[in-house]
Amino acid sequence: MTPDLIIGVDAGTSVIKSVAFSSRGEQIAVHAIANRYETVAGGGVEQAMGRTWTDTAQTLRGLAEQIPNLANRTMAVAVTGQGDGTWLIDAAGEPVLPAFLWLDARAAKIIDRLRADPRSRRHYAITGTGLAACQQSGQLLWLMQHRPAVLAGAATAFHCKDWLYFKLTGVRATDPAEGTFTFGDFKTRQYSDEVLDILGLTNLRHLLPPILDGATHSDPLTCAAADLTGLRVGTPVVPGYLDVPCTALGAGVVDRKGATGCTIIGSTGMHIRLARSAGEVVLNDDCTGYTMPLPRPGTYAQMQSNLASTLNIDWLVDLALDILLSADVQPSRSQVLAKLDAQVLSAAPGQLLFHPYISEAGERGPFIDANARASFVGLASRHKFADLMRALYEGLAFAARDCYAAMGGPPAEICLTGGASRSRAIRQIMAAALGAKVRTSARQEAGAAGVAMMAAVCLGVYRDLDSCAADWTSPLLGPPEEPDHQLADIYSKAFPVYLKTRQALAPIWREMAGQSGMAG
């Protein structure tokens, strides 16, 4: 039988999934398992590495239960996953401690000191990426201070998808995006000794794995991995980029002409501006954001990220559910969200301000403050639940505008993806707040599709990503939704107030954190 399927593995923060696609981009089947992580004292967020691998293998076996003869039909497996964080293994390939996730805030004080160092501007110029506590650099420095013996036993510092690639192939590697935005030069797509010196990590250079580009490279599936996954020994495995650029690829960012962006409304909010050359990358005075090369020559995804996006929605909905459940009413979160659109759109716009900094790790884009916390401003007794939820949606849109402003302003057209993009209220509010046309993709698994697209190019099914996108993403993009100009005018007046209040709140956040002993 001629292989005709490509499997995209996407190990996200909330869910690990394996998705089978035809070689022309049709989604065939999905098997997903809820991800699990634990919070620890001091702002730590950890994940068991062994369990992550066994759960991933289970998703691949689950696909085989849905697709007859999957092993022989599989052309390749491509792997992406959550970015940042630290996944350490020893020389034998065993974890030396649980993985530190991107949500981990223990390195916040270290990052504050690094950002105060004048050399941090040089770091930003080389990497195109601002320093943040979620990155592996700060987490390695934290380990040097607090767990040096554990760190001394490590041989390789991975990220999530690197760990899974290693378990599938036995090869220690990372991708050009993950490697360079943390430790390298975004223009050369290689590690930078100068960056490592600025970070104070030169002595840990040996932990950094080789950089491999999945657009041109694959390794064979090992016997051990074949036994666990049910796939054929020797099946090509492609090392994908991390989930954010892969999601942008799957959502359709590379095949659009002109000024294009992509906003991912997921647990975190990622706002991506396509730069078609290194010269188009806009670096801001606050030294924030990420610059990641894409698996397309000379092309970059420049991005800002507000740390919590749909986490804010979940928080407010869960508050309501707690009250309802105490009254023996049993609606689910999804049922509540499905009914919210009409209620939110019926509420008056611009009546309240909400700053969506609900994460315990604070905020990382377009400003960095581990002490930042969420707040409503302007509450009155007349405000109902729908008013609160509308303000929350507007806060997410203002956070997106804030992020795009740090990259030169919103593009003329923006692809929206992530679960919340299915909300009509979210789309309408985003379009008006950004003053941009928005389009959504019918692609349900954009991250897995993006990494599978890389595999399709790597195997020669397509000559490049542009020709691949013509089949995989363009047909799935909906028509552009124009911003409502009356609503846009309201938001243009409200946005400066949003900025003033979040700037005014910064010293209060620090004082509150100091009282609780958690100041960054």
C-alpha positions in Angstrom: 0.0 0.0 0.0 1.3 3.5 -0.9 1.5 5.7 2.2 -1.0 8.6 1.9 -1.3 10.1 5.4 0.7 12.6 7.5 0.3 12.6 11.2 0.7 15.9 13.1 1.4 15.6 16.8 0.6 18.8 18.9 1.5 18.5 22.6 -0.1 21.7 23.9 -0.5 23.0 27.5 -4.1 21.7 27.8 -4.3 18.9 25.4 -2.0 16.4 23.6 -3.4 15.3 20.3 -2.4 13.4 17.2 -4.1 14.3 14.0 -4.1 12.4 10.7 -4.2 14.4 7.4 -4.3 13.3 3.8 -1.3 14.4 1.7 -3.6 17.2 0.4 -4.6 18.5 3.7 -8.0 16.9 4.5 -8.3 16.1 8.2 -9.1 12.4 8.6 -9.1 11.7 12.4 -8.0 13.1 15.8 -7.2 11.4 19.1 -6.6 13.7 22.1 -5.7 13.3 25.7 -6.1 16.0 28.3 -2.7 17.2 29.5 -1.8 17.5 33.2 0.6 19.7 35.1 1.1 20.7 38.7 1.7 24.0 40.4 4.4 24.1 43.1 5.4 26.6 45.8 7.0 29.8 44.6 5.2 30.1 41.3 6.4 26.8 39.8 4.5 24.9 37.2 5.8 21.4 36.4 4.9 18.5 34.1 5.9 14.9 34.3 8.1 14.2 31.3 7.5 10.4 31.3 3.8 10.8 31.4 3.9 13.4 28.5 5.6 10.8 26.3 3.3 7.9 27.2 0.2 10.1 26.7 1.6 11.1 23.3 2.2 7.5 22.3 -1.4 6.7 23.4 -2.8 9.4 21.1 -0.9 7.7 18.2 -2.3 4.3 19.1 -5.8 5.9 19.4 -5.5 7.0 15.8 -4.8 3.5 14.7 -8.1 2.4 16.3 -9.9 4.9 14.0 -7.9 4.4 10.8 -7.4 0.8 9.4 -3.9 0.0 8.5 -2.6 3.3 9.8 1.0 2.1 10.2 1.4 1.3 6.5 -0.5 4.4 5.4 1.6 6.8 7.3 4.1 8.8 5.2 5.5 10.7 8.2 4.9 11.9 11.7 5.7 15.6 12.5 5.9 17.0 16.0 5.1 20.3 17.6 4.3 21.4 21.1 4.1 24.1 23.7 7.1 26.6 23.6 9.5 27.9 26.3 10.0 25.9 29.4 12.8 23.5 30.3 12.8 19.8 29.8 16.2 18.3 31.0 17.5 14.8 30.4 20.8 13.1 31.4 23.3 11.3 29.2 21.2 8.1 29.3 18.1 10.1 28.0 16.2 10.1 31.3 14.6 13.2 32.9 16.6 14.7 35.7 13.5 16.5 37.2 10.0 17.4 36.1 9.7 19.8 33.2 9.4 23.5 34.0 6.5 24.9 31.8 6.2 28.3 30.2 3.7 29.1 33.0 6.5 28.8 35.6 7.3 32.2 37.2 10.2 31.2 39.5 12.7 33.0 37.4 10.9 36.4 37.5 13.4 38.2 39.8 16.3 36.9 37.8 14.7 38.2 34.6 14.1 41.6 36.2 17.8 41.8 37.0 18.8 40.8 33.5 16.4 43.3 31.9 17.9 46.1 34.1 21.4 45.2 32.7 22.3 47.6 29.8 23.5 44.6 27.8 19.9 43.4 27.6 19.3 45.8 24.7 22.1 44.0 22.8 20.5 40.7 23.7 17.2 42.0 22.2 18.9 43.2 19.0 20.4 39.8 18.3 17.5 37.5 19.3 14.7 39.8 18.4 13.1 38.5 21.6 12.6 40.1 25.0 13.6 38.4 28.2 10.8 36.7 30.1 10.5 34.3 33.0 8.8 31.7 30.8 11.9 31.2 28.8 14.5 28.5 29.2 17.3 31.0 29.8 15.9 32.3 33.1 14.9 28.9 34.2 18.4 27.5 33.7 19.7 30.5 35.7 17.2 29.7 38.5 18.4 26.1 38.5 22.0 27.2 38.7 21.1 29.1 41.9 18.7 26.7 43.6 19.4 23.2 42.2 23.0 23.1 40.9 23.4 19.4 41.7 20.4 18.5 39.5 21.6 20.7 36.7 25.1 19.2 36.9 23.5 15.8 36.1 21.9 17.1 32.9 23.2 16.5 29.5 20.6 18.2 27.2 18.1 21.0 27.7 15.0 20.3 25.6 11.7 21.9 25.0 8.5 19.9 24.9 8.5 18.9 21.3 12.2 18.3 21.4 11.7 15.7 24.2 9.0 14.0 22.1 11.2 14.0 19.0 13.9 12.4 21.0 11.6 9.7 22.3 10.4 9.0 18.7 13.9 9.0 17.1 16.6 9.0 19.7 18.0 12.2 18.2 18.7 15.2 20.4 17.7 18.4 18.5 15.7 21.6 18.6 14.2 23.8 15.9 15.5 27.1 14.5 12.7 29.1 16.1 13.0 27.7 19.7 16.8 27.7 19.5 17.3 31.3 18.3 14.7 33.3 20.1 16.1 32.1 23.4 19.8 31.7 22.7 20.6 32.8 19.2 20.6 35.3 16.3 17.3 35.4 14.5 19.0 36.5 11.3 21.5 33.6 11.1 19.1 31.0 12.7 22.0 29.7 14.9 23.1 30.0 18.5 25.0 33.1 19.5 28.0 33.0 21.8 27.4 36.7 22.6 23.9 36.0 23.7 25.0 33.2 25.9 27.6 35.5 27.5 25.1 38.2 28.1 22.8 35.7 29.8 25.7 34.2 31.9 25.1 30.8 30.4 28.3 30.2 28.5 29.2 27.3 30.9 25.9 25.6 30.0 26.5 25.8 26.2 26.9 22.0 26.2 23.3 21.5 27.1 22.0 23.1 23.9 21.1 20.5 21.3 21.8 20.9 17.5 19.4 23.0 15.5 17.5 21.0 12.8 15.0 22.4 10.3 12.1 20.1 9.7 11.4 21.7 6.4 14.4 19.7 5.1 15.2 17.2 7.8 13.7 14.0 9.2 14.9 11.0 11.2 13.5 7.4 11.3 11.2 6.1 14.0 13.0 3.8 16.4 12.1 0.2 17.2 11.2 1.2 20.8 8.9 4.0 19.6 7.3 1.8 17.0 6.4 -0.7 19.7 4.7 1.9 21.8 3.0 3.8 19.0 2.0 1.0 16.7 3.7 2.7 13.7 6.3 1.2 11.3 9.9 1.2 12.3 11.7 3.7 10.1 8.7 6.0 9.5 10.1 9.5 8.8 9.7 11.8 11.8 9.9 15.5 11.1 11.1 18.0 13.9 8.5 20.7 13.8 8.9 24.3 15.0 7.1 25.1 18.3 3.3 25.4 18.3 2.9 29.1 17.8 4.5 29.4 14.3 3.0 26.0 13.4 -0.5 27.3 14.4 0.1 30.4 12.3 1.0 28.2 9.3 -2.0 26.0 9.7 -4.3 29.1 10.1 -3.1 30.5 6.8 -0.6 33.2 7.6 2.0 32.4 4.9 -0.2 32.4 1.8 -1.7 35.8 2.2 -0.5 38.7 0.2 0.1 42.2 1.7 0.1 43.1 5.4 -1.0 40.0 7.3 -1.3 39.0 10.9 -2.6 36.1 12.9 -4.1 36.2 16.4 -4.4 32.9 18.3 -7.1 33.2 21.0 -6.1 30.2 23.2 -5.1 29.8 26.8 -2.5 32.5 26.0 -3.0 35.2 23.3 -0.5 35.2 20.5 -0.5 38.1 18.1 1.7 37.5 15.0 2.9 39.8 12.3 4.4 38.3 9.2 7.8 39.9 8.3 9.0 38.9 4.8 12.6 39.8 5.6 14.8 40.5 8.6 14.6 44.2 7.7 10.8 44.2 8.2 11.1 43.1 11.9 10.1 46.0 14.2 12.0 46.0 17.5 10.4 48.2 20.2 12.0 50.4 22.9 10.6 48.2 25.7 12.5 45.2 24.4 9.5 42.9 24.4 8.1 40.2 22.1 9.4 37.3 20.1 10.9 37.0 16.7 10.9 33.5 15.2 12.1 32.4 11.8 9.5 30.4 9.8 10.2 27.3 7.8 10.2 29.5 4.7 13.4 31.3 3.5 13.8 34.8 4.8 10.4 34.9 6.5 9.8 35.6 10.2 6.9 35.5 12.6 7.2 38.6 14.9 4.9 38.3 17.8 3.7 39.7 21.1 1.9 37.6 23.6 -0.5 38.5 26.4 0.1 35.7 28.9 -3.5 34.8 29.6 -6.3 35.0 27.0 -9.1 32.4 27.3 -7.9 31.7 30.8 -9.7 35.0 31.7 -13.0 33.7 30.1 -12.7 30.4 31.9 -12.2 32.2 35.2 -15.4 34.2 34.9 -17.5 31.4 33.6 -16.2 29.1 36.3 -17.2 31.7 38.9 -20.7 31.6 37.6 -20.8 27.8 37.4 -19.7 27.6 41.1 -22.8 29.6 42.0 -25.1 27.5 39.7 -23.7 24.2 40.9 -24.4 25.2 44.5 -28.0 25.5 43.4 -28.0 22.0 41.9 -28.0 23.4 38.4 -25.5 21.4 36.2 -24.6 23.3 33.0 -21.2 22.8 31.5 -18.7 25.5 30.6 -19.3 24.9 26.9 -23.0 25.3 27.3 -22.6 28.6 29.1 -20.2 29.9 26.5 -22.5 28.9 23.7 -25.3 31.1 25.1 -23.0 34.0 25.8 -22.6 35.5 22.3 -26.0 37.0 22.0 -25.9 38.3 25.6 -22.5 39.8 25.2 -23.5 41.6 21.9 -26.6 42.9 23.5 -24.6 44.6 26.3 -23.5 48.2 25.8 -19.9 48.5 24.5 -17.1 50.4 26.2 -18.9 50.7 29.6 -16.2 49.0 31.7 -12.5 48.3 31.4 -11.0 44.9 32.1 -7.2 44.2 32.1 -6.8 40.5 31.4 -3.8 39.7 33.6 -5.4 36.7 35.3 -2.3 34.5 35.2 -0.3 34.1 38.4 2.8 34.8 36.3 1.6 38.3 35.5 2.2 39.7 31.9 4.8 39.3 29.3 3.6 41.3 26.3 3.8 44.0 25.2 5.2 44.8 28.7 6.8 42.4 31.2 5.6 42.5 34.8 5.3 39.3 36.9 3.2 41.3 39.4 0.5 42.3 36.9 -3.0 41.2 37.9 -6.4 41.4 36.3 -9.0 44.0 37.3 -12.3 45.6 36.3 -12.4 49.4 36.3 -15.7 51.3 36.4 -18.0 48.8 38.1 -21.4 50.0 39.2 -24.4 48.3 40.7 -26.3 48.3 37.4 -23.7 46.1 35.7 -24.8 42.5 35.1 -22.9 39.3 34.1 -23.2 40.1 30.4 -21.6 43.5 31.0 -18.7 41.8 32.8 -18.2 39.3 30.0 -18.4 42.0 27.3 -15.8 44.0 29.2 -13.6 40.9 29.4 -13.9 40.2 25.7 -13.1 43.9 25.1 -10.1 43.6 27.4 -8.7 40.7 25.3 -9.2 42.8 22.2 -7.4 45.8 23.8 -4.6 43.5 24.9 -4.3 42.4 21.3 -4.2 46.0 20.1 -1.6 46.8 22.7 0.5 43.9 21.4 0.2 44.9 17.7 1.1 48.5 18.6 4.4 47.3 19.8 5.1 45.8 16.4 4.2 48.8 14.3 0.4 48.5 14.5 -2.3 46.0 13.4 -2.0 44.6 9.9 -4.8 45.3 7.5 -6.1 41.7 7.7 -5.8 39.3 10.6 -6.5 35.5 10.7 -8.1 34.5 13.9 -7.7 31.0 15.2 -8.0 29.2 18.5 -11.2 27.9 20.1 -12.6 31.4 21.0 -12.4 32.5 17.4 -15.6 30.6 16.8 -17.4 33.2 18.9 -19.2 35.9 16.8 -18.9 38.3 19.7 -15.1 37.8 19.9 -14.7 38.3 16.1 -16.8 41.4 16.0 -15.1 43.0 19.0 -11.6 42.1 17.8 -12.2 43.5 14.3 -13.5 46.8 15.8 -10.8 47.1 18.4 -8.0 46.4 15.9 -9.5 48.3 13.1 -8.7 45.4 10.8 -10.5 42.9 8.7 -10.6 39.5 10.4 -10.9 36.0 8.8 -11.3 32.7 10.5 -10.2 29.3 9.3 -12.4 26.2 9.2 -9.3 24.3 10.1 -10.0 22.9 13.6 -6.4 21.7 14.4 -4.2 24.5 13.1 -1.1 23.6 15.0 -1.1 20.0 13.9 -1.9 21.0 10.4 1.0 23.5 10.3 3.6 20.9 11.4 2.1 18.4 9.0 2.5 21.0 6.2 6.2 21.1 7.1 6.4 17.3 6.7 4.6 17.6 3.3 7.3 20.0 2.1 10.1 17.9 3.7 8.9 14.7 1.9 8.7 16.6 -1.4 4.9 16.3 -1.7 5.0 20.1 -2.3 8.0 22.2 -3.5 7.5 24.8 -0.8 5.1 26.1 1.9 3.4 28.5 -0.4 2.2 25.8 -2.8 1.3 23.6 0.2 -0.8 26.4 1.7 -2.7 26.8 -1.5 -4.2 23.3 -0.8 -4.1 23.1 3.0 -5.1 26.6 4.2 -6.5 29.0 1.5 -9.7 27.0 0.8 -10.5 26.9 4.5 -10.3 30.7 5.1 -13.7 32.4 5.5 -14.5 35.7 3.9 -13.1 38.8 5.6 -15.3 40.4 8.2 -15.1 44.2 8.1 -14.9 46.2 11.4 -18.0 47.9 12.5 -17.0 51.6 12.2 -19.3 52.9 14.9 -18.0 50.3 17.3 -14.4 51.0 16.2 -14.9 54.7 17.1 -16.0 53.7 20.6 -13.0 51.5 21.1 -10.6 54.1 19.7 -11.7 56.4 22.5 -11.6 53.6 25.1 -8.2 52.2 24.3 -6.1 55.2 25.5 -7.9 54.9 28.8 -7.1 51.2 28.9 -3.5 52.1 28.5 -3.5 54.8 31.1 -5.1 52.6 33.7 -2.8 49.6 33.2 0.2 52.0 33.5 -1.2 53.6 36.6 -1.8 50.2 38.2 1.8 49.0 37.9 3.1 50.5 41.2 -0.1 49.2 43.0 0.6 45.6 41.6 4.1 45.8 43.0 2.9 47.0 46.4 0.3 44.3 46.6 2.8 41.7 45.7 5.2 43.0 48.3 2.6 42.7 51.0 2.1 39.0 50.0 5.8 38.4 49.7 5.6 37.5 46.0 7.0 40.7 44.4 8.9 40.1 41.2 
